Amino acid sequence: MNVNYHDDWRERVWKCGNCGWQGPGTDLGTGEMFDELMEMDCPSCYERILVVSYPTLSESRENWSKMSVLEREYAEAIARFSERFEAASLKAASQLPELEGDDLVLEWDFIESDTEQTGRFSAIRDTVIRHGEFEVWREPALWEGYERFLQVLGMLRERYGDRLKDLIPTKASRQYLYGDSLSADVKIERAREALGRAQ
């Protein structure tokens, strides 16, 4: 069964069709978690009972009184991140600076700082694209940002053409870049290989 995050699924009594367990939604165990939903499992046999869709920011604001302090802080952190990403993210190749040289090898790096003191979810995590010591571009980092990597690589290719030889993820960037995706590294390597073949 599919429910929305702010529905009454926590208070309702559920029955497992596999083992017969019965109990409130608050007793269900969190199973697999995805970008837009989570599975809630039987605490006895781990059979999936519910799929809970995460709320949008507007849905969270509509249900503010139902949310815990922690949930409110998290929703506000998401809103701050969305605003920051919209303001700072690369949107067009024309935003990129001119770079000298015919063999451009760039790095996709990750830095984390704690300079924004606005609550428990305050760490600032940025993706930084570098050419040597020169910072080519900086924007908020996305968890499992491999699709963003591919988008940015396309804009870099558009801006620098055949002079762009590679975009190398640094060791520091890999955890945030790949996240929990089992195929992210393969997709990134294929895109980098295609860049080399296009030369």
Phi, psi and omega in degrees: 000140178258134177224162174269153185306319184269006174291178184272026184297335180291324183275335183290154176267132182242152178235132178279125178287347182269309186245351179089359178305145175226141178176174180286160179301333179294341179269351179293150177265145177284124178264228179294142177240136182234179181302320188243359182200167174223152177262141177246127190247157174300131180286349182266310184242358177069017174290141179290130179250321184225154166240119184253120178279132177293150181281152168282169178299319180293322177295321178296316180295325177293336183246027186308318184292339179275348188268147175286168177302317180298316179296322178294316179299319180294317178298319178294322178296320177296318179297316178298317180297315181300317178295316181295317180296316180299321182285326190251350186285149177290127182243339182209148179301331182294344178283342184283145180285160173287141177237142178278149173111157181260344181237085184271114174247113184254157176247142172257106186247170182224130175230149180230131177223162184241043187275341181268107183264074183238024178129185187296331181257060192251353183298139177260124180240122183238146166269131179235124176262126184237149168240099189064234179271351184278129178275110182282316181203150176220135176207162178302137181279142177257135173294137188053050185277024182295326177292324176294321176306313182295321177297313182294320177302320177299320179288324176297317179297319179296320184285317189255352176058219183292347179290337179282113183264328182194155170232107190258120174291130177285164177302320181296334184273342193296317182299314181287325181291314182274326182057226180263003182288130179278346183248358185300314183296324179294316180297318180293316180296321178297318180295321179292320178295320178297325177298317179294322180290334182283352184290000000 
